[in-house]
Amino acid sequence: MTSRTSLFPLLFLVVAAVSLLSQTSPTSSHPVVLHAARLLDVKAGRVIKPGEVLVQGDRIAEVGQSVKHPADAEVIDLGDRTLLPGLIDAHIHLFLHPGAEDLQTVQESVPERTIMATLAARDDLMAGFTAERDMGTEGAGSADTAVRNAINQERIPGPRLRISGNAINILGGHEDAIGYNPAQRVLPNADYANNADELVAVMRQQFKEGADFIKIYETGADSVKDGRLSTPFQYTEPQLEAAVKEAARLGRHVAVHATGEPGTLYAAQAGVVSVDHADQLSDETMRIMKEKQIFAVPTFTIFEYFAEHAATPAQSAREHQVLDLKVQEFKKQVAAGVPMAVGSDVGPFPHGTQAREFVLMVKYGMSPSAVLQADLLNGAKLLGWDGHVGSLEPGYFADVIAVPGDPLQDISVLQNVGFVMKGGVIYKK
């Protein structure tokens, strides 16, 4: 495992410098009433007309067609829009941007990538995503700890974050630096762990450096043979179980990058919290995931992006083949009742554009209401913020956005967020 602790003072200075350029307004000292033509009751899957939210401090005090208007309240009329909870992206990469991922690790310093990450966090927030799960810094170690903490301390704007630090991978595995001159000793995009003992040791280091959860690469590299996905597993079920038990010791979870069998089955048997990408799940894997309430996070947007931005026509054809297979499997998963959460894998495509994920999940078989519940209700559970975010209810954080039109009728309106409030602070109006 590569040590980067010597970079922490420099990272602190970088984040502090960015914070001077990104000051946000403090939480309002007086009540705020948000009024709009509609309000989404996500749990009931219905829209209330009209809708109002009373915000006091960083929390919601009252919700309904009409709420109390205290004498000192500021009333914000958002007109012909729908109020709904801040969106959740359960699979992001703040430390990535469009371009070759391996070259970003090689060419860009960790301080430079940290600056880029703060800008990415701002872009996601302005797009209406008020809570996110960062699934690995891709070689930037625990630099996401500084970004998360700066956001929590209101030094820079960004979503509420759950972070994993560097992901974990085997030597020569899916995220290792393959294809370079070995003598150059190019750093991998993840930390090495080759057995259960090494997994536990790396996890303990990551938790020490601030990780909220652990991200493990369980499968890769992927290929399609005779119309079926083929992907080697990286860890056995007992090895993953050791990781899950170590995380549980601290009240934490393990999430896996896993696209197909048998790695997806091993992950489900071990009791991970989510199977991200989930291109191919066997009947037994789907049964276990439904029984244990393990979330699948499909990440369609990244697959579409790679297919449409491939370097060659042949590569584009291969990417489209994988996407087509993924769509077929997704329909089976929905029919089988596999719990879904919404994650886009944003980073390799531009931050702030990931609401495309909602459109694709509806396109490929879910109703707008089901997708919104997967995002807001299941997303809150997956991130460990159930009862705090994901719904407009008294006592919840005042994370509120507004969109034109009705998302239950046209999910694409989520791509046009015109108002953003997080914790009672207005970031976009």
C-alpha positions as CSV (number, residue, x, y, z in Angstrom):
1,M,0.0,0.0,0.0
2,T,1.5,3.4,-1.0
3,S,1.8,5.9,1.8
4,R,0.7,9.4,1.0
5,T,0.6,10.9,4.5
6,S,3.4,13.3,3.6
7,L,1.0,15.1,1.3
8,F,-1.6,15.9,3.9
9,P,-0.2,19.3,4.9
10,L,-0.1,20.3,1.2
11,L,-3.6,19.0,0.6
12,F,-4.8,21.1,3.5
13,L,-3.3,24.2,2.0
14,V,-4.9,23.4,-1.4
15,V,-8.4,23.0,0.0
16,A,-8.0,26.0,2.2
17,A,-7.0,28.1,-0.9
18,V,-10.0,26.8,-2.8
19,S,-12.3,27.6,0.1
20,L,-11.4,31.3,-0.1
21,L,-12.9,31.3,-3.6
22,S,-16.0,29.3,-2.7
23,Q,-17.5,30.8,0.4
24,T,-21.2,29.9,0.9
25,S,-23.9,31.7,2.7
26,P,-24.5,30.5,6.3
27,T,-27.7,28.8,7.3
28,S,-30.5,31.4,7.5
29,S,-31.2,32.7,11.0
30,H,-34.8,33.2,10.1
31,P,-37.4,30.7,8.9
32,V,-37.8,30.2,5.2
33,V,-41.0,29.1,3.4
34,L,-40.5,27.5,0.0
35,H,-43.6,27.6,-2.2
36,A,-44.1,25.9,-5.6
37,A,-46.9,24.6,-7.8
38,R,-46.1,21.0,-6.9
39,L,-44.3,18.9,-4.2
40,L,-43.2,15.3,-4.5
41,D,-44.2,12.9,-1.8
42,V,-41.6,10.3,-2.7
43,K,-42.8,7.6,-0.3
44,A,-46.4,7.7,-1.6
45,G,-45.2,8.2,-5.2
46,R,-47.5,11.2,-5.7
47,V,-47.4,14.9,-6.3
48,I,-49.1,17.4,-4.0
49,K,-50.5,20.6,-5.5
50,P,-49.5,23.2,-4.4
51,G,-46.6,22.4,-2.1
52,E,-44.8,24.3,0.7
53,V,-41.8,23.5,2.9
54,L,-41.0,25.4,6.1
55,V,-37.3,25.4,6.8
56,Q,-35.9,26.4,10.2
57,G,-32.1,26.3,10.5
58,D,-30.8,23.3,8.6
59,R,-33.9,21.2,9.1
60,I,-37.4,20.9,7.7
61,A,-40.0,22.0,10.2
62,E,-43.3,21.4,8.2
63,V,-44.4,20.1,4.8
64,G,-47.7,20.2,3.0
65,Q,-50.0,22.1,0.6
66,S,-49.9,25.0,3.1
67,V,-47.5,25.4,6.0
68,K,-47.2,28.0,8.8
69,H,-45.8,31.3,7.7
70,P,-44.0,32.8,10.8
71,A,-44.0,36.5,11.0
72,D,-40.2,36.7,10.4
73,A,-40.2,34.1,7.6
74,E,-38.7,34.7,4.2
75,V,-41.1,33.4,1.5
76,I,-39.5,32.1,-1.7
77,D,-42.1,31.5,-4.5
78,L,-40.6,29.1,-7.0
79,G,-43.6,29.3,-9.3
80,D,-44.5,26.5,-11.7
81,R,-42.0,24.0,-10.4
82,T,-41.9,20.8,-8.3
83,L,-40.2,20.7,-4.9
84,L,-38.4,17.4,-4.1
85,P,-35.6,16.1,-2.0
86,G,-32.0,16.7,-3.1
87,L,-30.9,14.0,-5.4
88,I,-28.5,11.2,-4.4
89,D,-25.7,9.7,-6.6
90,A,-24.5,6.4,-5.0
91,H,-21.6,5.9,-7.4
92,I,-19.3,8.9,-8.3
93,H,-15.6,9.6,-8.7
94,L,-14.8,13.2,-7.7
95,F,-11.1,12.7,-8.6
96,L,-11.8,11.7,-12.3
97,H,-12.6,13.8,-15.3
98,P,-13.1,12.9,-19.0
99,G,-10.0,11.4,-20.5
100,A,-7.7,8.4,-19.9
101,E,-8.0,7.4,-16.3
102,D,-4.6,5.8,-16.1
103,L,-3.0,8.9,-17.6
104,Q,-4.7,11.1,-15.0
105,T,-3.0,9.1,-12.3
106,V,0.4,9.3,-14.1
107,Q,0.3,12.9,-15.3
108,E,-1.6,14.8,-12.6
109,S,-0.4,15.3,-9.0
110,V,-2.6,14.6,-6.0
111,P,-2.9,18.3,-5.1
112,E,-4.0,19.1,-8.7
113,R,-6.5,16.3,-8.6
114,T,-7.8,17.5,-5.3
115,I,-8.5,20.9,-6.7
116,M,-10.3,19.3,-9.6
117,A,-12.3,17.2,-7.1
118,T,-13.5,20.3,-5.2
119,L,-14.7,21.7,-8.5
120,A,-16.5,18.5,-9.3
121,A,-18.2,18.5,-6.0
122,R,-19.5,22.0,-6.6
123,D,-20.8,21.0,-10.1
124,D,-22.6,18.0,-8.7
125,L,-24.3,20.1,-6.0
126,M,-25.4,22.7,-8.5
127,A,-27.0,19.9,-10.5
128,G,-29.1,19.1,-7.5
129,F,-27.1,16.2,-6.0
130,T,-27.0,17.0,-2.3
131,A,-25.7,13.5,-1.2
132,E,-23.2,11.3,-2.9
133,R,-21.0,8.2,-2.4
134,D,-17.5,8.5,-3.8
135,M,-16.4,5.1,-5.0
136,G,-12.7,5.5,-5.0
137,T,-10.2,8.3,-5.6
138,E,-8.5,6.2,-8.4
139,G,-4.9,6.6,-7.1
140,A,-5.3,9.7,-5.0
141,G,-5.3,7.8,-1.7
142,S,-7.3,9.4,1.1
143,A,-7.4,12.9,-0.4
144,D,-11.2,12.6,-0.5
145,T,-11.1,12.9,3.3
146,A,-9.9,16.5,3.0
147,V,-12.7,17.2,0.4
148,R,-15.4,15.7,2.6
149,N,-14.2,17.4,5.7
150,A,-14.0,20.8,3.9
151,I,-17.6,20.4,2.7
152,N,-18.8,19.4,6.2
153,Q,-17.0,22.5,7.7
154,E,-18.8,24.6,5.0
155,R,-15.4,25.8,3.6
156,I,-16.3,24.7,0.1
157,P,-19.7,23.9,-1.6
158,G,-20.5,20.2,-2.3
159,P,-22.8,17.3,-1.5
160,R,-22.9,15.4,1.7
161,L,-20.3,12.7,1.1
162,R,-19.6,9.1,2.0
163,I,-16.0,8.3,0.9
164,S,-13.9,5.2,0.4
165,G,-10.4,6.5,-0.1
166,N,-8.5,4.4,-2.6
167,A,-10.4,1.2,-3.7
168,I,-8.8,-2.2,-3.2
169,N,-7.6,-4.5,-5.9
170,I,-5.4,-7.6,-6.4
171,L,-1.9,-7.4,-8.0
172,G,-2.4,-7.4,-11.8
173,G,-6.2,-6.9,-11.3
174,H,-8.8,-4.7,-12.9
175,E,-7.4,-1.4,-11.7
176,D,-3.7,-2.2,-11.7
177,A,-1.4,-0.2,-14.0
178,I,-1.2,-2.7,-16.9
179,G,0.3,-1.9,-20.3
180,Y,3.2,0.2,-19.1
181,N,6.9,-0.6,-19.0
182,P,7.1,-2.5,-15.7
183,A,10.5,-0.8,-15.0
184,Q,8.7,2.5,-14.7
185,R,6.8,1.2,-11.6
186,V,3.6,3.1,-12.5
187,L,1.3,3.4,-9.5
188,P,-2.0,1.5,-9.6
189,N,-5.3,3.2,-9.3
190,A,-6.2,1.1,-6.2
191,D,-4.4,-0.3,-3.1
192,Y,-3.1,-3.9,-3.3
193,A,-4.5,-6.7,-1.2
194,N,-4.0,-10.3,-2.3
195,N,-5.6,-12.3,0.5
196,A,-7.9,-12.0,3.5
197,D,-5.2,-10.8,5.9
198,E,-4.0,-8.2,3.4
199,L,-7.6,-7.0,2.8
200,V,-8.1,-6.5,6.6
201,A,-4.7,-4.6,6.9
202,V,-5.5,-2.3,4.0
203,M,-9.0,-1.7,5.3
204,R,-7.7,-0.7,8.7
205,Q,-5.3,1.8,7.1
206,Q,-8.1,3.3,5.0
207,F,-10.4,3.6,8.0
208,K,-7.6,5.3,9.9
209,E,-7.2,7.8,7.0
210,G,-10.9,8.7,7.1
211,A,-12.8,6.2,4.9
212,D,-16.6,5.8,5.6
213,F,-16.8,2.5,3.8
214,I,-14.7,0.2,1.7
215,K,-14.8,-0.2,-2.1
216,I,-13.4,-3.5,-3.5
217,Y,-12.9,-4.5,-7.1
218,E,-14.3,-8.0,-7.4
219,T,-14.3,-8.6,-11.1
220,G,-12.5,-7.6,-14.3
221,A,-11.5,-7.3,-17.0
222,D,-14.7,-7.8,-18.9
223,S,-15.3,-9.3,-22.3
224,V,-18.3,-10.7,-24.2
225,K,-18.1,-14.2,-25.6
226,D,-21.0,-15.8,-27.6
227,G,-23.3,-13.1,-26.4
228,R,-22.5,-13.7,-22.7
229,L,-20.4,-11.6,-20.3
230,S,-17.1,-13.1,-19.1
231,T,-15.3,-11.5,-16.2
232,P,-12.8,-13.2,-13.8
233,F,-13.4,-12.8,-10.1
234,Q,-10.6,-11.3,-8.0
235,Y,-11.5,-12.4,-4.4
236,T,-13.1,-15.6,-3.2
237,E,-16.3,-15.6,-1.1
238,P,-14.3,-16.3,2.2
239,Q,-12.0,-13.4,1.4
240,L,-14.8,-11.0,0.8
241,E,-16.6,-12.3,4.0
242,A,-13.4,-11.5,6.0
243,A,-13.6,-7.9,4.6
244,V,-17.3,-7.6,5.4
245,K,-16.8,-8.8,8.9
246,E,-13.9,-6.4,9.5
247,A,-16.0,-3.5,8.2
248,A,-19.0,-4.6,10.4
249,R,-16.7,-4.6,13.4
250,L,-16.6,-0.8,13.1
251,G,-20.3,-0.4,11.9
252,R,-19.2,0.1,8.3
253,H,-19.9,-1.6,5.0
254,V,-18.2,-3.0,1.9
255,A,-19.3,-2.1,-1.6
256,V,-18.0,-4.0,-4.7
257,H,-17.4,-3.3,-8.3
258,A,-18.8,-6.5,-9.7
259,T,-20.1,-7.0,-13.2
260,G,-20.8,-10.7,-13.6
261,E,-20.6,-14.2,-12.3
262,P,-19.2,-15.8,-10.2
263,G,-17.8,-12.7,-8.6
264,T,-21.3,-11.2,-8.1
265,L,-22.5,-14.4,-6.4
266,Y,-19.4,-14.4,-4.1
267,A,-20.1,-10.7,-3.2
268,A,-23.8,-11.4,-2.4
269,Q,-22.9,-14.5,-0.3
270,A,-20.4,-12.4,1.7
271,G,-23.0,-9.8,2.5
272,V,-21.7,-6.7,0.8
273,V,-23.9,-3.6,0.9
274,S,-24.1,-3.0,-2.8
275,V,-23.1,-4.6,-6.1
276,D,-22.1,-1.8,-8.4
277,H,-22.6,-2.2,-12.2
278,A,-24.3,-5.6,-11.8
279,D,-24.2,-6.3,-15.5
280,Q,-25.0,-10.0,-15.1
281,L,-26.6,-11.6,-12.0
282,S,-27.5,-15.3,-11.8
283,D,-30.9,-16.4,-10.4
284,E,-29.2,-17.4,-7.2
285,T,-27.4,-14.1,-6.9
286,M,-30.6,-12.2,-7.4
287,R,-32.4,-14.3,-4.8
288,I,-29.7,-13.6,-2.2
289,M,-29.6,-9.9,-3.0
290,K,-33.4,-9.7,-2.6
291,E,-33.3,-11.7,0.6
292,K,-30.4,-9.7,2.1
293,Q,-31.5,-6.4,0.6
294,I,-28.3,-5.8,-1.2
295,F,-28.6,-3.0,-3.6
296,A,-27.7,-3.2,-7.3
297,V,-26.4,0.1,-8.7
298,P,-26.6,-0.2,-12.5
299,T,-24.6,2.9,-13.6
300,F,-26.0,3.0,-17.2
301,T,-24.7,6.5,-17.9
302,I,-21.1,5.5,-18.0
303,F,-21.8,2.5,-20.3
304,E,-23.7,4.8,-22.7
305,Y,-20.9,7.4,-22.5
306,F,-18.1,4.9,-23.3
307,A,-20.2,3.4,-26.2
308,E,-20.8,6.9,-27.7
309,H,-17.2,8.2,-27.1
310,A,-15.2,5.1,-28.1
311,A,-11.9,5.7,-29.9
312,T,-12.7,3.4,-32.8
313,P,-15.9,2.0,-34.5
314,A,-14.8,-1.5,-33.4
315,Q,-14.5,-0.4,-29.8
316,S,-17.9,1.4,-30.0
317,A,-19.5,-1.8,-31.3
318,R,-18.0,-3.8,-28.4
319,E,-19.2,-1.2,-25.9
320,H,-22.7,-1.2,-27.4
321,Q,-22.8,-5.0,-27.2
322,V,-22.0,-4.8,-23.5
323,L,-24.7,-2.1,-23.0
324,D,-27.3,-4.2,-24.9
325,L,-26.5,-7.2,-22.7
326,K,-26.7,-5.1,-19.6
327,V,-30.2,-3.8,-20.5
328,Q,-31.5,-7.3,-21.0
329,E,-30.1,-8.4,-17.6
330,F,-31.5,-5.2,-15.9
331,K,-35.0,-6.1,-17.0
332,K,-34.6,-9.5,-15.4
333,Q,-33.3,-7.9,-12.2
334,V,-36.2,-5.5,-11.9
335,A,-38.7,-8.4,-12.5
336,A,-36.9,-10.4,-9.8
337,G,-37.3,-7.6,-7.2
338,V,-33.6,-6.9,-6.8
339,P,-33.3,-3.7,-4.7
340,M,-32.1,-0.8,-6.8
341,A,-30.2,2.4,-6.0
342,V,-29.1,5.1,-8.4
343,G,-25.5,5.7,-9.3
344,S,-24.0,7.1,-12.5
345,D,-20.2,6.5,-12.2
346,V,-19.7,10.2,-13.1
347,G,-16.1,11.3,-13.4
348,P,-15.1,9.8,-16.7
349,F,-18.0,11.9,-18.1
350,P,-18.6,15.5,-16.9
351,H,-19.7,16.1,-13.4
352,G,-23.0,17.8,-13.1
353,T,-24.5,15.9,-16.0
354,Q,-25.3,12.6,-14.2
355,A,-29.1,13.1,-14.0
356,R,-29.1,11.2,-17.3
357,E,-29.0,8.1,-15.1
358,F,-32.7,8.7,-14.2
359,V,-33.7,8.9,-17.8
360,L,-31.9,5.7,-18.7
361,M,-33.3,3.7,-15.8
362,V,-36.8,4.7,-16.9
363,K,-36.0,4.0,-20.6
364,Y,-34.8,0.4,-19.7
365,G,-37.8,-0.6,-17.6
366,M,-38.5,1.2,-14.4
367,S,-41.3,3.7,-13.7
368,P,-40.4,7.3,-12.8
369,S,-41.8,6.7,-9.3
370,A,-39.8,3.6,-8.8
371,V,-36.6,5.2,-10.0
372,L,-37.1,8.2,-7.7
373,Q,-37.8,5.9,-4.7
374,A,-34.7,3.9,-5.7
375,D,-32.6,7.1,-5.7
376,L,-34.0,8.9,-2.7
377,L,-35.2,6.2,-0.3
378,N,-32.8,3.4,-1.2
379,G,-30.0,5.8,-1.7
380,A,-30.5,7.3,1.8
381,K,-30.4,3.7,3.2
382,L,-27.3,2.8,1.2
383,L,-25.4,5.9,2.4
384,G,-26.5,5.4,6.0
385,W,-28.6,8.6,6.1
386,D,-32.1,7.0,6.2
387,G,-34.4,9.3,8.2
388,H,-32.2,12.3,7.5
389,V,-32.2,12.8,3.7
390,G,-34.2,11.5,0.7
391,S,-37.6,12.7,1.7
392,L,-39.3,16.1,2.5
393,E,-40.4,15.4,6.1
394,P,-40.2,17.3,9.4
395,G,-36.9,16.6,11.1
396,Y,-35.1,15.8,7.9
397,F,-32.2,17.9,6.6
398,A,-33.5,20.8,4.5
399,D,-32.0,19.4,1.3
400,V,-34.5,20.6,-1.3
401,I,-34.4,21.2,-5.0
402,A,-36.9,22.4,-7.6
403,V,-37.4,21.4,-11.2
404,P,-39.8,22.5,-13.9
405,G,-42.7,20.1,-14.7
406,D,-43.6,16.9,-12.9
407,P,-40.8,14.3,-12.6
408,L,-43.5,11.5,-12.2
409,Q,-44.6,12.3,-15.7
410,D,-41.3,13.2,-17.3
411,I,-38.2,12.1,-15.4
412,S,-36.0,14.2,-17.7
413,V,-36.9,17.4,-15.9
414,L,-34.3,16.3,-13.3
415,Q,-31.7,17.4,-15.8
416,N,-32.8,21.0,-15.3
417,V,-32.5,21.8,-11.6
418,G,-33.2,25.5,-11.0
419,F,-33.1,25.7,-7.2
420,V,-30.8,24.0,-4.8
421,M,-30.9,24.1,-1.0
422,K,-28.7,21.9,1.2
423,G,-29.0,22.1,5.0
424,G,-31.0,25.2,4.8
425,V,-28.4,27.0,2.7
426,I,-29.4,28.2,-0.8
427,Y,-26.7,27.4,-3.4
428,K,-28.8,28.0,-6.5
429,K,-31.9,30.1,-7.1
